Amino acid sequence: MAEVEKIEEVVVPGKRLGRHIDHEAIRNARPFARRAAVPVVSKTWARDIPILDQGDVGSCTGNAMDGALGTDPIYETLPANHPVLDENEALKLYSEAEVILGDGPYPPNDDGATGAAVAEAAEDDGLIKGYNHYTDLDSMLQALMDAPVIVGINWYTSFDTPAADGTIVIAKGATVRGGHEVLCRIVDVENQMLGFDNSWGTSYGVNGSFKMSYATMTELFKEDGDCTEPIPLAAPAPTPTPTPTPTPTPTPVLVAVPQCVGLTAGAAHNKIVKAGLVPVAARGQRASWVCTATNPVAGTMVSKGSNVTIIAPKPHRHWYDWIVALILG
């Protein structure tokens, strides 16, 4: 089950949101590495389907993915019998994403979803080969050199009303109204701008589209924004990101080193090395924790090359009481 943080939405009729944060996907995201990096150039991917309108349903993730499927080059690779990429298909993808997250289906549930979940739904339906997940602008730009992407961001109140040219900014005093998923299909290198399609009909922005600066997108990435790259069916499948294996926490074992009793830190260090021990950092222990002759056995030494940290109690002024070896497993 994904680790999803639900973003509370302040509902504005006709401008519904519905994107949530998938912390597991964000944690496992890696920089773009599907191929060698190429120069970023201005690019506009042609959209082959109309701008959609999610109405008063929180289905922005399904709408964004539906828009990506309806944009070249992904659209060109779809099976001949692919579904009509309209609002019904957007709601179907949204419902499937909700089921993946354990909140579906829609209807009756309308609990929002994530970019990763809706990409998984499109993959399960045989509409894309897979997807990659990014959390930085450079990776997003590299992905946009190959195809459109969908982006999950915090949606600020100032984004509800773009400028005349469609630009949105995080205005002074603006607050986060919820989370939104949108389609990005335009890169304007000269002006450092990105172009997006919304899913609120053609009355929003410029015929349903808007744009934001690289700087604004970078700021939104810092706020747990993410970018999902759908891989077209004709492209090589993405390499799965390996799940990191947790490192077990070893159980420390204290070993007395009476040979170092009463020595300064420098002299103790030299004596430990000469005895075949491996000194590392001196921190975190108190003199009262030092083991004596009964627990463990006094005089026990550790062979060189073992995973050992030599611990000295930190002085209040200029003295050290004891030296012990802390064996980390």
C-alpha positions as a Markdown table, in Angstrom:
| # | Residue | x | y | z |
|---|---|---|---|---|
| 1 | Met | 0.0 | 0.0 | 0.0 |
| 2 | Ala | 1.4 | 3.4 | -0.9 |
| 3 | Glu | 2.2 | 5.9 | 1.8 |
| 4 | Val | -0.3 | 8.6 | 0.8 |
| 5 | Glu | -0.8 | 11.9 | 2.5 |
| 6 | Lys | -4.2 | 13.4 | 1.7 |
| 7 | Ile | -4.2 | 17.1 | 1.0 |
| 8 | Glu | -7.2 | 18.8 | 2.3 |
| 9 | Glu | -9.1 | 20.7 | -0.5 |
| 10 | Val | -10.9 | 24.0 | -0.2 |
| 11 | Val | -13.5 | 23.3 | -2.9 |
| 12 | Val | -14.2 | 25.8 | -5.6 |
| 13 | Pro | -17.1 | 24.7 | -7.8 |
| 14 | Gly | -15.9 | 23.9 | -11.3 |
| 15 | Lys | -12.3 | 24.0 | -10.2 |
| 16 | Arg | -12.0 | 20.8 | -8.3 |
| 17 | Leu | -8.6 | 19.3 | -7.3 |
| 18 | Gly | -7.9 | 15.9 | -5.9 |
| 19 | Arg | -4.2 | 15.1 | -6.1 |
| 20 | His | -2.5 | 13.6 | -3.0 |
| 21 | Ile | 1.2 | 13.0 | -2.0 |
| 22 | Asp | 2.6 | 9.5 | -2.5 |
| 23 | His | 5.6 | 9.6 | -0.1 |
| 24 | Glu | 6.8 | 6.1 | -1.0 |
| 25 | Ala | 7.0 | 7.1 | -4.7 |
| 26 | Ile | 8.7 | 10.3 | -3.9 |
| 27 | Arg | 11.2 | 8.5 | -1.6 |
| 28 | Asn | 12.0 | 6.0 | -4.3 |
| 29 | Ala | 12.3 | 8.6 | -7.1 |
| 30 | Arg | 15.7 | 8.8 | -8.8 |
| 31 | Pro | 17.1 | 11.4 | -11.2 |
| 32 | Phe | 16.5 | 10.8 | -14.9 |
| 33 | Ala | 18.7 | 8.0 | -16.1 |
| 34 | Arg | 16.7 | 6.2 | -18.8 |
| 35 | Arg | 19.2 | 7.3 | -21.5 |
| 36 | Ala | 22.1 | 9.7 | -21.7 |
| 37 | Ala | 21.2 | 13.4 | -21.1 |
| 38 | Val | 20.5 | 15.5 | -24.1 |
| 39 | Pro | 20.4 | 19.3 | -24.6 |
| 40 | Val | 17.1 | 20.7 | -23.5 |
| 41 | Val | 15.4 | 22.5 | -26.4 |
| 42 | Ser | 12.0 | 24.2 | -26.8 |
| 43 | Lys | 9.4 | 21.6 | -27.5 |
| 44 | Thr | 5.6 | 21.4 | -27.9 |
| 45 | Trp | 3.9 | 18.0 | -28.0 |
| 46 | Ala | 0.8 | 18.0 | -30.1 |
| 47 | Arg | -2.5 | 17.2 | -28.3 |
| 48 | Asp | -4.9 | 15.0 | -30.3 |
| 49 | Ile | -7.9 | 15.2 | -28.0 |
| 50 | Pro | -9.9 | 18.2 | -26.6 |
| 51 | Ile | -9.3 | 19.8 | -23.3 |
| 52 | Leu | -11.3 | 17.9 | -20.7 |
| 53 | Asp | -13.5 | 19.1 | -17.8 |
| 54 | Gln | -13.6 | 17.2 | -14.6 |
| 55 | Gly | -16.5 | 19.3 | -13.3 |
| 56 | Asp | -17.2 | 18.8 | -9.6 |
| 57 | Val | -15.3 | 15.4 | -9.3 |
| 58 | Gly | -11.8 | 15.2 | -7.8 |
| 59 | Ser | -10.5 | 13.3 | -10.8 |
| 60 | Cys | -7.6 | 15.5 | -11.8 |
| 61 | Thr | -5.2 | 12.6 | -11.8 |
| 62 | Gly | -7.3 | 10.6 | -14.3 |
| 63 | Asn | -7.8 | 13.7 | -16.4 |
| 64 | Ala | -4.1 | 14.4 | -16.5 |
| 65 | Met | -3.3 | 10.9 | -17.6 |
| 66 | Asp | -6.1 | 10.8 | -20.1 |
| 67 | Gly | -4.6 | 14.0 | -21.6 |
| 68 | Ala | -1.1 | 12.5 | -21.7 |
| 69 | Leu | -2.5 | 9.4 | -23.5 |
| 70 | Gly | -4.1 | 11.8 | -26.0 |
| 71 | Thr | -0.9 | 13.6 | -26.7 |
| 72 | Asp | 1.9 | 12.6 | -29.2 |
| 73 | Pro | 4.0 | 10.6 | -29.1 |
| 74 | Ile | 2.1 | 8.4 | -26.6 |
| 75 | Tyr | -1.1 | 8.7 | -28.6 |
| 76 | Glu | 0.6 | 7.4 | -31.7 |
| 77 | Thr | 1.6 | 4.2 | -30.0 |
| 78 | Leu | -1.8 | 3.3 | -28.5 |
| 79 | Pro | -3.4 | 0.0 | -29.6 |
| 80 | Ala | -5.9 | 0.2 | -32.5 |
| 81 | Asn | -8.7 | -0.7 | -30.2 |
| 82 | His | -7.9 | 1.8 | -27.5 |
| 83 | Pro | -10.7 | 3.5 | -25.6 |
| 84 | Val | -12.0 | 6.9 | -26.6 |
| 85 | Leu | -10.0 | 9.3 | -24.6 |
| 86 | Asp | -12.8 | 11.4 | -23.2 |
| 87 | Glu | -14.1 | 12.3 | -19.7 |
| 88 | Asn | -15.5 | 8.8 | -19.3 |
| 89 | Glu | -12.1 | 7.3 | -19.8 |
| 90 | Ala | -10.6 | 9.9 | -17.4 |
| 91 | Leu | -13.1 | 8.8 | -14.7 |
| 92 | Lys | -12.3 | 5.1 | -15.4 |
| 93 | Leu | -8.6 | 5.7 | -14.9 |
| 94 | Tyr | -9.3 | 7.8 | -11.7 |
| 95 | Ser | -11.5 | 5.0 | -10.3 |
| 96 | Glu | -8.9 | 2.4 | -11.0 |
| 97 | Ala | -6.2 | 4.6 | -9.3 |
| 98 | Glu | -8.5 | 4.9 | -6.3 |
| 99 | Val | -8.9 | 1.1 | -6.1 |
| 100 | Ile | -5.1 | 0.8 | -6.3 |
| 101 | Leu | -4.8 | 3.1 | -3.3 |
| 102 | Gly | -7.5 | 1.3 | -1.4 |
| 103 | Asp | -10.1 | 4.1 | -1.6 |
| 104 | Gly | -12.1 | 3.2 | -4.7 |
| 105 | Pro | -14.0 | 2.7 | -6.8 |
| 106 | Tyr | -15.5 | 5.9 | -8.1 |
| 107 | Pro | -18.4 | 6.1 | -7.9 |
| 108 | Pro | -19.4 | 6.2 | -5.1 |
| 109 | Asn | -16.0 | 7.2 | -3.5 |
| 110 | Asp | -14.3 | 10.4 | -4.6 |
| 111 | Asp | -11.3 | 10.6 | -2.4 |
| 112 | Gly | -8.6 | 11.7 | -4.8 |
| 113 | Ala | -5.5 | 9.8 | -6.1 |
| 114 | Thr | -1.8 | 10.2 | -7.0 |
| 115 | Gly | 0.2 | 10.4 | -10.2 |
| 116 | Ala | 1.9 | 7.1 | -9.6 |
| 117 | Ala | -1.4 | 5.3 | -9.0 |
| 118 | Val | -3.0 | 6.6 | -12.2 |
| 119 | Ala | 0.1 | 5.7 | -14.2 |
| 120 | Glu | -0.1 | 2.2 | -12.7 |
| 121 | Ala | -3.8 | 2.0 | -13.8 |
| 122 | Ala | -2.9 | 3.1 | -17.4 |
| 123 | Glu | -0.1 | 0.4 | -17.4 |
| 124 | Asp | -2.5 | -2.2 | -16.2 |
| 125 | Asp | -4.9 | -1.3 | -19.0 |
| 126 | Gly | -2.2 | -1.8 | -21.6 |
| 127 | Leu | -2.1 | 1.9 | -22.6 |
| 128 | Ile | 1.5 | 2.6 | -21.6 |
| 129 | Lys | 4.6 | 0.4 | -21.1 |
| 130 | Gly | 5.3 | 1.7 | -17.6 |
| 131 | Tyr | 6.3 | 5.0 | -16.0 |
| 132 | Asn | 9.2 | 6.7 | -14.2 |
| 133 | His | 8.9 | 9.1 | -11.2 |
| 134 | Tyr | 10.9 | 12.3 | -10.6 |
| 135 | Thr | 11.1 | 15.1 | -8.1 |
| 136 | Asp | 13.5 | 17.6 | -9.8 |
| 137 | Leu | 13.3 | 20.0 | -12.7 |
| 138 | Asp | 16.3 | 18.7 | -14.6 |
| 139 | Ser | 14.7 | 15.2 | -14.7 |
| 140 | Met | 11.4 | 16.6 | -15.8 |
| 141 | Leu | 13.0 | 18.6 | -18.6 |
| 142 | Gln | 14.9 | 15.5 | -19.8 |
| 143 | Ala | 11.6 | 13.5 | -19.8 |
| 144 | Leu | 9.9 | 16.2 | -21.7 |
| 145 | Met | 12.4 | 15.8 | -24.5 |
| 146 | Asp | 10.8 | 12.4 | -25.2 |
| 147 | Ala | 7.1 | 12.8 | -24.4 |
| 148 | Pro | 4.6 | 14.7 | -22.2 |
| 149 | Val | 4.5 | 14.2 | -18.4 |
| 150 | Ile | 1.9 | 14.6 | -15.7 |
| 151 | Val | 2.8 | 16.7 | -12.7 |
| 152 | Gly | 1.4 | 16.7 | -9.1 |
| 153 | Ile | 1.7 | 20.0 | -7.2 |
| 154 | Asn | 0.3 | 22.1 | -4.4 |
| 155 | Trp | -2.3 | 24.3 | -6.0 |
| 156 | Tyr | -2.3 | 27.9 | -4.7 |
| 157 | Thr | -5.3 | 30.2 | -4.6 |
| 158 | Ser | -3.5 | 32.5 | -7.0 |
| 159 | Phe | -3.4 | 29.7 | -9.6 |
| 160 | Asp | -7.2 | 29.8 | -9.9 |
| 161 | Thr | -6.9 | 33.0 | -12.0 |
| 162 | Pro | -4.0 | 33.1 | -14.4 |
| 163 | Ala | -2.7 | 36.2 | -16.1 |
| 164 | Ala | -4.0 | 37.2 | -19.6 |
| 165 | Asp | -1.2 | 35.2 | -21.2 |
| 166 | Gly | -2.0 | 32.1 | -19.0 |
| 167 | Thr | 0.9 | 32.6 | -16.5 |
| 168 | Ile | 0.4 | 31.5 | -12.9 |
| 169 | Val | 2.6 | 32.6 | -10.0 |
| 170 | Ile | 2.6 | 32.0 | -6.3 |
| 171 | Ala | 1.4 | 35.4 | -5.4 |
| 172 | Lys | 2.1 | 37.2 | -2.1 |
| 173 | Gly | -0.5 | 36.1 | 0.4 |
| 174 | Ala | -1.7 | 33.1 | -1.7 |
| 175 | Thr | -2.4 | 29.9 | 0.2 |
| 176 | Val | -2.5 | 26.2 | -0.7 |
| 177 | Arg | -6.0 | 25.3 | -1.7 |
| 178 | Gly | -5.3 | 21.6 | -2.2 |
| 179 | Gly | -3.3 | 19.3 | -4.6 |
| 180 | His | -3.7 | 19.2 | -8.4 |
| 181 | Glu | -2.5 | 16.9 | -11.2 |
| 182 | Val | -1.9 | 18.5 | -14.6 |
| 183 | Leu | -0.4 | 17.6 | -18.0 |
| 184 | Cys | 2.8 | 19.3 | -19.1 |
| 185 | Arg | 3.6 | 19.2 | -22.8 |
| 186 | Ile | 5.5 | 22.4 | -23.6 |
| 187 | Val | 9.0 | 23.6 | -22.9 |
| 188 | Asp | 10.0 | 27.2 | -23.7 |
| 189 | Val | 13.8 | 27.3 | -23.2 |
| 190 | Glu | 14.2 | 31.0 | -24.2 |
| 191 | Asn | 11.7 | 32.2 | -21.6 |
| 192 | Gln | 12.4 | 29.4 | -19.0 |
| 193 | Met | 8.7 | 28.5 | -19.0 |
| 194 | Leu | 6.6 | 25.3 | -19.0 |
| 195 | Gly | 3.2 | 24.9 | -20.6 |
| 196 | Phe | 0.4 | 22.8 | -19.1 |
| 197 | Asp | -3.1 | 21.7 | -19.9 |
| 198 | Asn | -5.7 | 21.9 | -17.1 |
| 199 | Ser | -8.9 | 19.8 | -16.8 |
| 200 | Trp | -11.4 | 22.6 | -16.1 |
| 201 | Gly | -12.7 | 23.1 | -19.6 |
| 202 | Thr | -11.6 | 25.8 | -22.1 |
| 203 | Ser | -12.7 | 28.8 | -20.0 |
| 204 | Tyr | -9.7 | 28.4 | -17.7 |
| 205 | Gly | -6.5 | 30.3 | -18.7 |
| 206 | Val | -5.9 | 30.4 | -22.4 |
| 207 | Asn | -8.3 | 27.8 | -23.9 |
| 208 | Gly | -7.9 | 25.6 | -20.9 |
| 209 | Ser | -4.1 | 25.8 | -20.7 |
| 210 | Phe | -1.6 | 27.8 | -18.6 |
| 211 | Lys | 2.1 | 28.2 | -18.0 |
| 212 | Met | 4.6 | 28.7 | -15.2 |
| 213 | Ser | 8.3 | 29.5 | -14.9 |
| 214 | Tyr | 11.0 | 27.0 | -14.2 |
| 215 | Ala | 11.5 | 28.8 | -10.9 |
| 216 | Thr | 7.9 | 28.2 | -9.8 |
| 217 | Met | 8.1 | 24.6 | -10.8 |
| 218 | Thr | 11.3 | 24.2 | -8.8 |
| 219 | Glu | 9.6 | 25.7 | -5.7 |
| 220 | Leu | 6.6 | 23.3 | -6.1 |
| 221 | Phe | 9.0 | 20.4 | -6.2 |
| 222 | Lys | 10.4 | 21.5 | -2.9 |
| 223 | Glu | 6.8 | 21.2 | -1.5 |
| 224 | Asp | 6.6 | 17.4 | -2.3 |
| 225 | Gly | 5.7 | 18.0 | -5.9 |
| 226 | Asp | 6.3 | 15.2 | -8.3 |
| 227 | Cys | 6.6 | 14.4 | -12.0 |
| 228 | Thr | 5.3 | 11.1 | -13.6 |
| 229 | Glu | 6.7 | 10.1 | -17.0 |
| 230 | Pro | 4.4 | 7.7 | -18.9 |
| 231 | Ile | 6.5 | 5.4 | -21.2 |
| 232 | Pro | 4.9 | 5.0 | -24.6 |
| 233 | Leu | 4.2 | 1.4 | -25.7 |
| 234 | Ala | 6.8 | 1.6 | -28.5 |
| 235 | Ala | 9.6 | 2.7 | -26.1 |
| 236 | Pro | 11.9 | 0.5 | -24.0 |
| 237 | Ala | 10.4 | -0.4 | -20.7 |
| 238 | Pro | 11.7 | 1.6 | -17.7 |
| 239 | Thr | 14.1 | 0.0 | -15.4 |
| 240 | Pro | 12.4 | -0.6 | -12.0 |
| 241 | Thr | 13.9 | 1.4 | -9.2 |
| 242 | Pro | 15.2 | -1.1 | -6.6 |
| 243 | Thr | 13.7 | -0.9 | -3.2 |
| 244 | Pro | 16.4 | 0.0 | -0.7 |
| 245 | Thr | 17.2 | -2.8 | 1.8 |
| 246 | Pro | 17.1 | -1.5 | 5.3 |
| 247 | Thr | 20.3 | -1.9 | 7.2 |
| 248 | Pro | 19.8 | -3.7 | 10.5 |
| 249 | Thr | 20.8 | -1.9 | 13.6 |
| 250 | Pro | 23.5 | -3.9 | 15.3 |
| 251 | Thr | 23.5 | -4.6 | 19.1 |
| 252 | Pro | 26.5 | -2.9 | 20.7 |
| 253 | Val | 28.8 | -4.9 | 23.0 |
| 254 | Leu | 31.1 | -3.1 | 25.4 |
| 255 | Val | 34.6 | -4.4 | 25.9 |
| 256 | Ala | 36.8 | -3.2 | 28.7 |
| 257 | Val | 40.3 | -1.9 | 27.8 |
| 258 | Pro | 42.0 | -1.4 | 31.1 |
| 259 | Gln | 45.4 | -0.8 | 29.4 |
| 260 | Cys | 44.1 | 2.7 | 28.5 |
| 261 | Val | 42.9 | 3.7 | 31.9 |
| 262 | Gly | 44.1 | 7.2 | 32.9 |
| 263 | Leu | 45.6 | 8.0 | 29.5 |
| 264 | Thr | 44.8 | 11.2 | 27.5 |
| 265 | Ala | 42.8 | 10.8 | 24.4 |
| 266 | Gly | 45.9 | 11.0 | 22.1 |
| 267 | Ala | 47.9 | 8.6 | 24.1 |
| 268 | Ala | 45.0 | 6.2 | 24.3 |
| 269 | His | 44.5 | 6.4 | 20.5 |
| 270 | Asn | 48.1 | 5.5 | 19.9 |
| 271 | Lys | 48.0 | 2.6 | 22.4 |
| 272 | Ile | 44.8 | 1.2 | 20.9 |
| 273 | Val | 46.3 | 1.3 | 17.4 |
| 274 | Lys | 49.5 | -0.4 | 18.6 |
| 275 | Ala | 47.4 | -3.1 | 20.3 |
| 276 | Gly | 45.7 | -3.9 | 17.0 |
| 277 | Leu | 42.4 | -2.2 | 17.5 |
| 278 | Val | 40.7 | 0.1 | 15.0 |
| 279 | Pro | 39.9 | 3.5 | 16.6 |
| 280 | Val | 37.1 | 5.6 | 15.0 |
| 281 | Ala | 35.2 | 8.5 | 16.6 |
| 282 | Ala | 35.1 | 9.3 | 20.3 |
| 283 | Arg | 31.5 | 10.4 | 21.3 |
| 284 | Gly | 28.3 | 9.6 | 23.1 |
| 285 | Gln | 29.6 | 7.7 | 26.1 |
| 286 | Arg | 30.0 | 8.5 | 29.8 |
| 287 | Ala | 32.6 | 7.3 | 32.2 |
| 288 | Ser | 30.0 | 5.5 | 34.3 |
| 289 | Trp | 29.2 | 3.3 | 31.4 |
| 290 | Val | 32.7 | 1.8 | 31.2 |
| 291 | Cys | 32.8 | -2.0 | 31.7 |
| 292 | Thr | 35.0 | -3.3 | 34.4 |
| 293 | Ala | 36.6 | -6.6 | 35.3 |
| 294 | Thr | 33.3 | -8.6 | 35.5 |
| 295 | Asn | 31.2 | -7.5 | 32.6 |
| 296 | Pro | 32.7 | -8.1 | 30.1 |
| 297 | Val | 36.1 | -9.7 | 31.0 |
| 298 | Ala | 38.8 | -7.1 | 31.6 |
| 299 | Gly | 41.6 | -7.0 | 29.1 |
| 300 | Thr | 39.5 | -8.4 | 26.2 |
| 301 | Met | 41.0 | -7.1 | 22.9 |
| 302 | Val | 39.5 | -6.9 | 19.4 |
| 303 | Ser | 41.5 | -8.0 | 16.4 |
| 304 | Lys | 42.4 | -5.4 | 13.8 |
| 305 | Gly | 39.9 | -5.1 | 10.9 |
| 306 | Ser | 36.9 | -5.7 | 13.1 |
| 307 | Asn | 33.9 | -3.3 | 12.9 |
| 308 | Val | 34.9 | -1.4 | 16.1 |
| 309 | Thr | 34.4 | 2.1 | 17.4 |
| 310 | Ile | 36.7 | 3.2 | 20.2 |
| 311 | Ile | 34.8 | 5.4 | 22.6 |
| 312 | Ala | 36.3 | 8.0 | 25.0 |
| 313 | Pro | 34.1 | 10.0 | 27.4 |
| 314 | Lys | 34.0 | 13.6 | 26.4 |
| 315 | Pro | 35.8 | 15.8 | 29.0 |
| 316 | His | 34.2 | 18.7 | 30.7 |
| 317 | Arg | 37.6 | 20.5 | 30.8 |
| 318 | His | 40.8 | 18.6 | 29.9 |
| 319 | Trp | 40.6 | 15.0 | 31.1 |
| 320 | Tyr | 39.4 | 11.6 | 30.1 |
| 321 | Asp | 38.5 | 8.9 | 32.5 |
| 322 | Trp | 38.4 | 5.7 | 30.6 |
| 323 | Ile | 38.5 | 4.3 | 27.1 |
| 324 | Val | 36.3 | 1.5 | 25.9 |
| 325 | Ala | 35.8 | -0.3 | 22.6 |
| 326 | Leu | 32.2 | -0.4 | 21.3 |
| 327 | Ile | 31.9 | -3.4 | 19.0 |
| 328 | Leu | 29.0 | -2.8 | 16.5 |
| 329 | Gly | 28.0 | -6.4 | 16.0 |
